[in-house]
Amino acid sequence: MPATPVIGSSVIDQNSVDSFASLTTVVGQQQIRDLNALDLASALRRTPGVTVSRFNPVGSFGGAEGGAVYIRGMGASRPGSEIKTYIDGVPFYMGVWGHPLLDLLPINAMQSINVYKGPQPQKFGNTFAAIDLTPRTADALDNQHGELQLSGGSSRTATEQASLIGRSGDWDYLLAQGAAHSDGDRADGDGRLNNGLARIGYRLNDNWSAGLLLLHANNQASDPGQKGRPETKTGHFNTRGTLASVSLDHGYEWGDGSVKLYHNQGRGSALEQQGLDGDTISDFTLQGLRWEETLRPWRNGEVALGLDIDESKGSVAYKRVAPAPRADFDAPTLRVISPHLALSQAFELNQDWTLTPSAGVRTYDHNVFESATAPHAGLLLSSSQLEFRLNRSRGINYPGLGAPVMANLIPALGDTWRELKPEQLDHREFGVKFNLFDRTTLDLALFKDKLQDRYLFAFPPAVSRPSFINLGDYQIKGAEATWQQRWTDSWSSFVGYTWLQPSLKTLPYAPRQSLSLGTTYETGPWRFSTDAQYQRGMYVLAEERTAGANNFSQVSSFTVVNLRVGHAVPALGKVGEVFVAVENLFDRDYAYRTGYPMPGTSAQLGLKLGF
């Protein structure tokens, strides 16, 4: 008798808690499809604790409000950011200015998107929060599977995604390619994405394997400016980047681990800027090593250890318009070495309950700035139906290349950037996960983040002389609740709620309240998916590094509903379907930046085929 397929969860796949009481929110392939997500922002737009910002249907303009992701009030600082992005555990972001570039992070070949909502020193260092995209992997047995998806619709938007994945003997492979184009719903709201990914693996024996990962992206986006004010347009923003990593992995009963060597390079080009700024070309290189091991040396014990070596290089070319002078600047190389070690031990209290305490530390050695230490500790009390978690961790975030670049732009700052301390975030979280009923999961979390030593540059009379200083301090208190329900094998729903209370009242992209809903239903060949979000009004733009800078720009509260309807077409293969996706179903007015209204009701018609 054939197995009955069980529909996946809506909006997110799961909230996962590791043995160190750290929470990870996972968005999988089914959720990416049901959200009709084209890029990282659209894939995470309904994830609790995550806020997104964008101008255009396709393409991210710059690395701030034109295309960005924020986590629990973190990620708005410019230059620099409290969030770093990774592909298969390898860092990939704008190395010069220190913030993510979403267009360099294609999602069409990804198995999952993992959101780490606070410091997790046992996994990532030199950041307060992280997003890691995991590429798809082939099945264990010989197989080959290919897919092609095409869509087109409003604003002359067209997309194409293709992939081929398989295994033959000891070899496995993944080839993927994606392209998208849109004219946008306003003049100069256009964008274009092109990317390709290749992953090749070889099984050396039953325990060891090697792999090569390559990714290249080349993109363009324009700034439509504030509605009715064409003089506010700031030109075009082009990005390109290439990621390469080689890995060696092993897996035994007593433990598993991997070592990766990586080299990434890219460019962000701000073109046709206002006034005499002309073009600003920023080139970056990120390279280094990632080693991690998870050992199980005794019963119910786990030891996690590893070493990260990260090096960043960059340069900026200022191609200003005459009579403004042109200039070039090569930033000094920054390097940080961070080993880490953590231990957890599960104690079986009785047949139902398990207690798992854990502790660990990550240390940092920087070639310019002072050393730092990031401890963490956790406690899990769990049964099959109920899980309590308590986590306390510290995040360290070093100034990046943006600091010497700003010192070059403002000569009065001199070399004071070298005297900066790393920024520090102390994170506390208490959570409860309920599985009291069949197919019902409820997760509640309370958290508090205390940021200190945020770096700024200041001028008299705030300081005696122009200089970089560690002056910024603020706190964020918050709560999250998620309810995942599978009503039947063919019907699931999701509810997520986030409450934030930053002590810095004007903190950008930290809405006081947000509520996300989703449901997916299958009947016969039909699949219906809808998602909705209410987001309370919030402050926007970037959190500047200038001491005393004020930001009072706000956007209003909004509620937006999207819908996707698919119809299976077996003649097009196992994944074959035709679908229609409608965004902003009820044509609501909303914006992520003042004067930048998002499109009204828009639709895409597409088909998917495969073998």
C-alpha positions as CSV (number, residue, x, y, z in Angstrom):
1,M,0.0,0.0,0.0
2,P,1.6,3.3,-1.0
3,A,2.6,5.7,1.8
4,T,0.4,8.7,2.3
5,P,2.5,11.9,1.9
6,V,2.4,14.3,4.9
7,I,2.3,18.0,4.2
8,G,5.2,20.0,5.6
9,S,4.9,22.9,8.1
10,S,3.9,26.4,7.0
11,V,6.3,29.4,7.1
12,I,9.1,27.6,9.0
13,D,10.2,24.0,9.1
14,Q,11.1,23.8,12.8
15,N,12.7,25.4,15.8
16,S,15.6,23.2,16.7
17,V,17.5,23.2,20.0
18,D,20.9,21.6,20.2
19,S,22.6,20.0,23.3
20,F,23.9,23.4,24.3
21,A,20.4,24.9,24.7
22,S,20.8,27.1,21.7
23,L,17.8,27.8,19.4
24,T,17.9,27.7,15.6
25,T,15.0,28.4,13.3
26,V,15.0,26.4,10.1
27,V,13.2,27.3,6.9
28,G,13.2,24.4,4.4
29,Q,12.6,23.8,0.7
30,Q,8.8,23.3,1.2
31,Q,8.5,26.7,3.0
32,I,10.6,28.4,0.3
33,R,8.2,27.0,-2.4
34,D,5.0,27.8,-0.5
35,L,6.2,31.4,0.1
36,N,7.1,31.7,-3.6
37,A,10.4,33.1,-2.3
38,L,12.8,34.4,-4.8
39,D,15.5,35.6,-2.4
40,L,16.6,35.5,1.2
41,A,14.4,38.4,2.3
42,S,11.2,36.9,0.8
43,A,12.1,33.5,2.3
44,L,12.4,34.9,5.8
45,R,9.8,37.6,5.7
46,R,7.4,35.7,8.0
47,T,10.0,34.1,10.3
48,P,9.4,35.1,13.9
49,G,12.0,37.5,15.2
50,V,13.1,38.5,11.7
51,T,12.3,41.8,10.0
52,V,13.1,42.5,6.3
53,S,13.5,45.6,4.2
54,R,13.6,46.2,0.4
55,F,12.7,48.6,-2.3
56,N,12.1,46.5,-5.4
57,P,10.4,43.2,-6.4
58,V,13.8,41.8,-7.7
59,G,17.2,42.9,-6.5
60,S,18.6,44.4,-3.3
61,F,19.8,48.0,-3.5
62,G,22.8,48.4,-1.3
63,G,23.2,46.5,2.0
64,A,20.8,48.5,4.1
65,E,17.1,49.3,3.8
66,G,17.2,48.6,0.0
67,G,17.7,44.9,0.8
68,A,18.4,43.6,4.3
69,V,17.4,41.1,7.0
70,Y,17.3,42.1,10.7
71,I,17.1,39.6,13.7
72,R,15.6,40.6,17.0
73,G,16.6,44.3,16.5
74,M,20.1,43.4,15.4
75,G,21.7,44.1,12.0
76,A,21.0,47.9,11.4
77,S,24.4,49.3,12.1
78,R,26.3,50.8,9.1
79,P,29.1,50.5,8.4
80,G,29.3,47.0,9.9
81,S,26.5,44.9,11.1
82,E,25.6,42.6,14.0
83,I,24.7,39.8,11.6
84,K,26.9,37.8,9.4
85,T,25.8,35.4,6.6
86,Y,27.2,32.1,5.6
87,I,26.9,29.4,2.9
88,D,27.6,25.9,4.1
89,G,29.3,27.4,7.1
90,V,31.6,29.7,5.1
91,P,31.3,33.5,5.6
92,F,30.1,35.4,2.6
93,Y,29.2,39.1,2.9
94,M,30.4,42.6,1.9
95,G,33.9,42.4,3.4
96,V,34.7,46.2,3.1
97,W,31.5,47.5,4.8
98,G,30.9,44.5,7.0
99,H,27.2,43.8,6.2
100,P,25.3,41.1,4.2
101,L,24.6,41.5,0.5
102,L,21.4,39.5,-0.1
103,D,21.9,39.2,-3.8
104,L,25.1,37.2,-3.3
105,L,23.1,34.6,-1.3
106,P,20.8,32.7,-3.8
107,I,18.3,30.3,-2.3
108,N,17.2,28.2,-5.2
109,A,19.8,25.4,-4.6
110,M,19.5,25.4,-0.8
111,Q,18.2,22.6,1.4
112,S,17.6,24.9,4.3
113,I,18.1,28.4,5.7
114,N,19.2,28.3,9.3
115,V,18.6,31.5,11.4
116,Y,20.6,31.8,14.6
117,K,18.9,34.5,16.7
118,G,21.7,35.2,19.2
119,P,25.3,34.4,20.0
120,Q,26.2,30.8,19.6
121,P,30.0,30.6,20.2
122,Q,30.0,26.8,19.7
123,K,29.0,27.4,16.1
124,F,29.9,30.9,14.9
125,G,32.2,33.7,16.1
126,N,32.8,37.4,15.5
127,T,29.0,38.1,15.2
128,F,25.9,38.5,17.4
129,A,23.5,36.6,15.1
130,A,23.9,34.5,11.9
131,I,22.1,33.1,8.8
132,D,23.6,30.0,7.2
133,L,22.4,28.6,3.9
134,T,22.9,24.9,3.5
135,P,23.1,23.5,-0.1
136,R,21.1,20.5,-1.1
137,T,22.8,17.1,-0.9
138,A,22.2,13.9,-3.0
139,D,20.5,10.8,-1.7
140,A,22.7,7.9,-0.4
141,L,22.0,5.6,-3.4
142,D,22.7,6.2,-7.1
143,N,20.2,8.6,-8.5
144,Q,19.7,11.7,-10.6
145,H,17.1,14.4,-10.3
146,G,16.6,17.6,-12.3
147,E,14.2,20.5,-12.0
148,L,13.3,23.6,-14.0
149,Q,11.0,26.3,-12.8
150,L,9.8,29.3,-15.0
151,S,7.5,32.1,-13.9
152,G,6.5,35.6,-15.1
153,G,4.0,38.3,-14.3
154,S,3.5,41.8,-13.0
155,S,6.0,44.5,-13.6
156,R,7.5,42.4,-16.4
157,T,9.0,40.1,-13.8
158,A,10.5,36.9,-15.1
159,T,12.3,34.1,-13.2
160,E,14.1,30.9,-14.2
161,Q,15.6,28.3,-11.9
162,A,17.3,25.0,-12.8
163,S,19.1,22.3,-10.9
164,L,20.6,18.9,-11.4
165,I,21.5,16.7,-8.4
166,G,22.6,13.1,-8.1
167,R,25.0,10.4,-7.1
168,S,26.9,7.9,-9.2
169,G,29.0,5.5,-7.2
170,D,31.3,7.4,-4.9
171,W,30.6,10.7,-6.6
172,D,27.8,13.1,-5.9
173,Y,27.0,16.5,-7.5
174,L,24.8,19.5,-7.5
175,L,24.5,22.0,-10.3
176,A,22.2,24.9,-10.0
177,Q,21.5,28.1,-11.9
178,G,19.1,31.0,-11.4
179,A,18.1,34.2,-13.1
180,A,15.4,36.9,-12.4
181,H,14.5,40.2,-13.9
182,S,11.9,42.8,-13.1
183,D,11.2,46.4,-14.3
184,G,9.7,47.1,-10.9
185,D,6.4,48.8,-10.2
186,R,8.0,52.3,-10.4
187,A,10.5,54.0,-12.7
188,D,14.0,52.9,-11.8
189,G,12.7,50.1,-9.6
190,D,14.3,47.5,-11.8
191,G,16.6,44.6,-10.7
192,R,18.4,41.7,-12.2
193,L,19.8,38.5,-10.6
194,N,22.1,35.9,-12.1
195,N,23.8,33.1,-10.2
196,G,25.2,29.6,-10.5
197,L,26.3,27.0,-8.0
198,A,28.3,23.8,-8.3
199,R,29.0,21.2,-5.6
200,I,31.0,18.1,-6.2
201,G,31.7,15.4,-3.6
202,Y,33.7,12.2,-3.5
203,R,33.4,9.4,-0.9
204,L,36.9,8.3,0.0
205,N,35.7,5.4,2.1
206,D,32.9,4.5,4.5
207,N,34.0,7.3,6.9
208,W,35.7,10.0,4.9
209,S,34.6,12.3,2.0
210,A,35.9,15.4,0.2
211,G,34.0,18.2,-1.5
212,L,34.3,21.3,-3.6
213,L,31.8,24.1,-3.5
214,L,31.7,27.0,-6.1
215,L,29.2,29.8,-6.3
216,H,29.1,32.9,-8.5
217,A,26.5,35.7,-8.5
218,N,26.2,38.9,-10.7
219,N,23.4,41.3,-10.0
220,Q,22.0,44.8,-10.6
221,A,19.5,46.9,-8.7
222,S,18.3,50.5,-9.0
223,D,16.9,53.1,-6.5
224,P,13.5,54.4,-7.5
225,G,13.8,57.2,-4.9
226,Q,11.0,58.5,-2.8
227,K,7.7,58.6,-4.5
228,G,7.1,61.9,-6.2
229,R,10.7,63.1,-5.5
230,P,12.9,62.0,-8.4
231,E,15.8,64.1,-6.9
232,T,16.1,61.5,-4.1
233,K,17.2,58.7,-6.5
234,T,20.7,57.5,-5.7
235,G,21.6,55.6,-8.9
236,H,22.3,51.9,-9.3
237,F,24.0,49.2,-7.2
238,N,25.7,46.3,-8.8
239,T,27.1,43.3,-7.0
240,R,29.2,40.3,-8.0
241,G,30.9,37.7,-5.9
242,T,32.6,34.3,-6.1
243,L,32.8,31.8,-3.3
244,A,35.1,28.7,-3.3
245,S,35.6,26.2,-0.6
246,V,37.2,22.7,-0.3
247,S,36.2,20.4,2.5
248,L,37.3,17.2,4.1
249,D,34.6,15.4,6.3
250,H,34.5,12.4,8.4
251,G,31.8,10.5,10.4
252,Y,32.2,7.7,13.0
253,E,30.1,6.4,15.8
254,W,32.4,8.3,18.2
255,G,32.2,11.6,16.4
256,D,32.2,13.5,13.2
257,G,33.7,16.7,11.9
258,S,35.0,18.7,8.9
259,V,37.7,21.1,7.8
260,K,37.1,23.7,5.2
261,L,39.4,26.0,3.3
262,Y,37.7,29.0,1.6
263,H,38.5,31.9,-0.6
264,N,35.8,34.5,-1.5
265,Q,36.0,37.7,-3.4
266,G,33.5,40.2,-4.6
267,R,32.6,43.8,-5.5
268,G,29.9,46.2,-4.7
269,S,29.5,49.2,-7.1
270,A,27.4,52.2,-6.1
271,L,27.0,53.9,-9.5
272,E,25.7,57.4,-10.5
273,Q,25.3,58.6,-7.0
274,Q,24.0,62.0,-6.1
275,G,26.0,65.2,-6.4
276,L,29.7,64.8,-7.1
277,D,30.0,61.4,-5.5
278,G,29.9,59.6,-8.9
279,D,30.8,55.9,-8.5
280,T,32.1,54.1,-5.4
281,I,33.7,50.7,-6.1
282,S,34.3,48.4,-3.1
283,D,36.3,45.2,-3.7
284,F,36.8,42.6,-0.9
285,T,38.4,39.2,-0.3
286,L,37.5,36.9,2.5
287,Q,39.6,33.8,3.1
288,G,40.4,31.4,5.8
289,L,39.8,28.0,7.5
290,R,36.9,26.4,9.4
291,W,37.6,23.3,11.5
292,E,34.9,21.7,13.7
293,E,34.6,18.4,15.5
294,T,31.7,16.9,17.5
295,L,33.0,14.0,19.7
296,R,31.0,11.5,21.7
297,P,33.7,10.0,23.9
298,W,31.4,8.6,26.5
299,R,27.7,7.8,27.0
300,N,25.4,10.8,26.6
301,G,28.4,13.1,26.5
302,E,29.3,15.6,23.7
303,V,32.4,17.6,23.1
304,A,32.3,20.3,20.4
305,L,35.6,21.9,19.4
306,G,37.0,23.8,16.5
307,L,39.1,26.6,15.1
308,D,38.2,29.5,12.8
309,I,40.8,31.6,11.0
310,D,39.3,34.5,9.1
311,E,41.2,37.1,7.0
312,S,39.6,40.1,5.3
313,K,41.1,42.4,2.7
314,G,39.6,45.2,0.7
315,S,39.9,48.4,-1.3
316,V,37.7,51.3,-2.3
317,A,37.9,53.4,-5.4
318,Y,36.1,56.8,-5.3
319,K,35.4,57.8,-8.9
320,R,34.0,61.2,-8.1
321,V,32.8,63.8,-10.6
322,A,35.1,66.7,-11.4
323,P,36.0,69.0,-9.7
324,A,35.8,66.6,-6.8
325,P,39.0,64.6,-6.5
326,R,39.2,60.9,-7.3
327,A,40.9,58.6,-4.8
328,D,41.8,55.0,-4.0
329,F,42.3,53.3,-0.6
330,D,43.7,49.9,0.2
331,A,42.5,48.8,3.6
332,P,44.9,47.0,6.0
333,T,44.4,43.2,6.3
334,L,42.4,42.1,9.3
335,R,42.8,38.7,10.8
336,V,41.1,36.9,13.7
337,I,41.9,33.5,15.1
338,S,39.2,31.9,17.3
339,P,39.4,28.4,18.8
340,H,36.4,27.1,20.7
341,L,35.6,24.3,23.0
342,A,32.2,23.2,24.6
343,L,31.0,20.2,26.6
344,S,27.5,18.9,27.3
345,Q,26.4,15.9,29.3
346,A,22.9,14.3,29.4
347,F,21.8,12.8,32.7
348,E,18.8,10.5,32.6
349,L,16.8,11.4,35.7
350,N,14.2,8.7,35.1
351,Q,12.4,7.0,32.2
352,D,10.8,10.3,31.1
353,W,13.1,13.2,32.0
354,T,16.7,14.1,30.9
355,L,18.8,16.9,32.3
356,T,21.6,18.3,30.0
357,P,23.9,21.0,31.4
358,S,26.5,22.4,29.1
359,A,29.3,25.0,29.1
360,G,32.0,26.3,26.7
361,V,34.2,29.1,25.6
362,R,35.4,30.7,22.4
363,T,38.6,32.9,22.5
364,Y,39.7,35.5,20.0
365,D,43.1,36.6,18.9
366,H,43.1,39.6,16.5
367,N,46.1,41.0,14.6
368,V,45.0,44.7,15.4
369,F,42.5,44.7,18.2
370,E,42.7,43.3,21.8
371,S,41.9,39.7,22.5
372,A,38.5,38.7,23.8
373,T,36.7,35.7,25.4
374,A,33.1,34.5,24.8
375,P,31.8,32.0,27.3
376,H,28.4,30.3,27.1
377,A,26.4,27.9,29.3
378,G,23.1,26.1,28.9
379,L,20.7,23.8,30.6
380,L,18.1,21.5,29.1
381,L,15.3,19.7,31.0
382,S,13.4,17.5,28.5
383,S,10.9,14.8,28.1
384,S,9.1,13.5,25.0
385,Q,6.4,16.1,25.4
386,L,8.0,19.0,27.2
387,E,11.4,20.8,27.0
388,F,12.7,23.6,29.1
389,R,15.9,25.5,28.0
390,L,18.0,28.1,29.6
391,N,20.9,29.7,27.7
392,R,23.4,32.4,28.5
393,S,26.0,33.4,25.9
394,R,28.3,36.2,24.9
395,G,28.8,37.5,21.4
396,I,32.0,39.3,20.2
397,N,31.9,41.5,17.1
398,Y,35.2,43.1,16.0
399,P,35.3,46.3,13.9
400,G,35.8,45.4,10.3
401,L,37.4,47.1,7.3
402,G,34.7,49.8,7.5
403,A,36.6,51.4,10.4
404,P,39.9,52.2,8.5
405,V,37.9,53.1,5.4
406,M,36.0,55.7,7.4
407,A,39.2,56.9,8.9
408,N,40.6,57.4,5.4
409,L,37.4,59.4,4.4
410,I,37.7,61.6,7.6
411,P,41.4,62.2,8.0
412,A,40.9,63.9,11.4
413,L,40.1,60.5,12.9
414,G,43.6,59.4,12.2
415,D,44.6,55.9,13.5
416,T,42.2,56.1,16.5
417,W,40.3,53.2,15.0
418,R,43.2,50.9,16.1
419,E,42.3,51.7,19.7
420,L,38.8,50.3,19.5
421,K,37.6,47.4,21.6
422,P,35.4,44.7,20.2
423,E,31.7,45.1,20.6
424,Q,30.1,42.7,23.1
425,L,26.6,41.3,23.5
426,D,25.5,39.4,26.5
427,H,22.5,37.2,25.7
428,R,20.0,35.4,28.0
429,E,17.2,33.2,26.9
430,F,14.6,31.0,28.6
431,G,12.4,28.8,26.5
432,V,9.7,26.1,26.7
433,K,8.7,23.7,24.0
434,F,5.4,21.8,24.2
435,N,4.5,18.7,22.3
436,L,1.5,17.9,24.5
437,F,-0.8,16.9,21.6
438,D,-0.3,14.9,18.5
439,R,1.0,17.0,15.6
440,T,1.0,20.2,17.8
441,T,4.2,22.1,18.7
442,L,4.2,25.3,20.8
443,D,7.5,27.1,21.5
444,L,7.8,30.1,23.8
445,A,10.9,32.2,24.4
446,L,11.9,35.1,26.6
447,F,15.2,36.8,25.9
448,K,17.3,39.8,26.9
449,D,20.3,41.2,24.9
450,K,22.7,43.7,26.4
451,L,25.0,45.4,23.9
452,Q,28.0,47.3,25.1
453,D,31.1,49.0,23.6
454,R,29.3,49.7,20.3
455,Y,31.9,51.6,18.3
456,L,31.2,55.2,17.1
457,F,33.2,58.1,15.7
458,A,32.8,61.3,17.6
459,F,33.8,65.0,17.4
460,P,34.3,67.8,19.9
461,P,32.7,68.8,22.1
462,A,31.6,65.2,22.8
463,V,35.3,64.2,22.9
464,S,38.5,66.2,23.2
465,R,39.6,65.4,19.6
466,P,38.0,63.6,16.6
467,S,38.3,59.9,17.3
468,F,36.7,56.4,17.2
469,I,35.3,55.4,20.6
470,N,33.4,52.6,22.2
471,L,30.4,54.4,23.6
472,G,27.2,52.9,22.4
473,D,25.2,50.8,24.9
474,Y,21.6,49.6,24.8
475,Q,19.4,46.6,25.7
476,I,16.7,44.6,23.9
477,K,14.1,42.7,25.8
478,G,11.7,40.4,23.9
479,A,9.5,37.4,23.6
480,E,8.6,35.0,20.8
481,A,5.8,32.4,20.5
482,T,5.3,29.9,17.7
483,W,2.5,27.4,17.2
484,Q,2.9,24.7,14.5
485,Q,-0.1,22.5,13.9
486,R,-0.7,19.6,11.5
487,W,-4.4,19.2,11.5
488,T,-4.4,16.3,9.0
489,D,-1.9,14.8,6.6
490,S,-2.9,17.4,4.1
491,W,-3.4,20.5,6.2
492,S,-1.0,22.5,8.4
493,S,-0.9,25.9,9.9
494,F,1.5,28.3,11.7
495,V,1.3,31.2,14.0
496,G,4.3,33.3,15.1
497,Y,4.4,36.3,17.4
498,T,7.3,38.6,18.4
499,W,7.5,41.3,20.9
500,L,10.5,43.6,21.2
501,Q,11.3,46.4,23.6
502,P,14.7,48.1,22.9
503,S,16.0,50.7,25.4
504,L,17.0,52.7,22.4
505,K,13.6,53.8,21.3
506,T,14.7,54.8,17.7
507,L,16.4,51.4,17.0
508,P,15.7,50.7,13.3
509,Y,13.7,47.7,12.1
510,A,12.8,46.6,15.6
511,P,8.9,46.7,15.5
512,R,7.3,46.5,19.0
513,Q,5.0,43.7,17.7
514,S,4.8,41.5,14.7
515,L,2.4,38.6,14.0
516,S,2.8,36.1,11.2
517,L,0.3,33.4,10.0
518,G,0.5,30.7,7.4
519,T,-1.4,27.7,6.3
520,T,-1.0,25.0,3.6
521,Y,-3.7,22.7,2.4
522,E,-3.7,19.9,-0.3
523,T,-6.6,18.2,-1.9
524,G,-6.2,16.0,-4.9
525,P,-3.8,17.8,-7.3
526,W,-4.3,21.2,-5.7
527,R,-2.0,22.8,-3.1
528,F,-3.1,26.1,-1.5
529,S,-0.6,28.1,0.6
530,T,-1.3,31.5,2.2
531,D,0.8,33.6,4.5
532,A,0.1,36.9,6.3
533,Q,1.9,39.3,8.5
534,Y,0.9,42.2,10.8
535,Q,3.8,44.5,11.7
536,R,3.6,47.4,14.0
537,G,5.0,50.8,12.9
538,M,8.8,51.0,13.3
539,Y,11.8,53.3,12.9
540,V,13.8,52.7,9.7
541,L,17.0,53.6,7.9
542,A,20.5,52.6,9.4
543,E,21.8,53.0,12.9
544,E,24.7,55.3,12.1
545,R,28.1,55.1,13.7
546,T,28.3,58.9,14.3
547,A,28.0,59.9,18.0
548,G,24.9,61.9,18.6
549,A,23.2,61.0,15.3
550,N,19.5,61.0,15.5
551,N,17.1,59.0,13.4
552,F,13.4,59.8,13.5
553,S,12.2,58.2,10.2
554,Q,9.3,55.8,10.7
555,V,6.9,53.7,8.6
556,S,3.3,52.9,9.6
557,S,1.9,49.6,10.8
558,F,0.7,47.2,8.0
559,T,-1.0,43.9,7.3
560,V,-0.1,42.0,4.1
561,V,-1.5,38.7,2.8
562,N,0.0,36.5,0.0
563,L,-1.4,33.5,-1.7
564,R,0.0,30.7,-3.8
565,V,-2.1,28.0,-5.6
566,G,-0.5,25.1,-7.3
567,H,-1.9,22.2,-9.4
568,A,0.1,19.1,-9.9
569,V,0.8,18.0,-13.5
570,P,2.2,14.4,-13.5
571,A,3.1,14.8,-17.1
572,L,5.8,17.3,-16.1
573,G,7.4,14.8,-13.7
574,K,7.2,14.0,-10.0
575,V,7.5,17.7,-9.0
576,G,5.5,18.9,-12.0
577,E,3.0,21.7,-11.4
578,V,1.6,24.9,-12.6
579,F,1.0,27.7,-10.1
580,V,-0.1,31.2,-9.6
581,A,1.3,33.4,-6.8
582,V,-0.3,36.6,-5.6
583,E,1.5,39.1,-3.4
584,N,-0.3,41.8,-1.4
585,L,-3.6,40.1,-2.1
586,F,-5.8,42.9,-0.7
587,D,-3.7,45.7,-2.2
588,R,-2.6,47.3,1.1
589,D,-0.3,50.3,1.3
590,Y,2.9,49.5,3.2
591,A,6.6,50.4,3.1
592,Y,9.9,49.5,4.7
593,R,11.3,53.0,4.2
594,T,9.5,56.4,4.3
595,G,8.5,57.4,0.8
596,Y,9.2,54.0,-0.7
597,P,5.8,52.3,-1.1
598,M,5.9,48.6,-1.9
599,P,3.9,47.3,-4.9
600,G,0.2,46.8,-4.7
601,T,-1.4,43.5,-5.7
602,S,0.9,41.6,-8.1
603,A,0.9,38.1,-9.6
604,Q,3.2,35.5,-11.1
605,L,2.2,32.6,-13.2
606,G,4.7,29.7,-13.4
607,L,5.4,26.0,-14.0
608,K,7.7,23.5,-12.6
609,L,8.9,20.3,-14.2
610,G,11.5,17.7,-13.3
611,F,12.6,14.1,-13.5
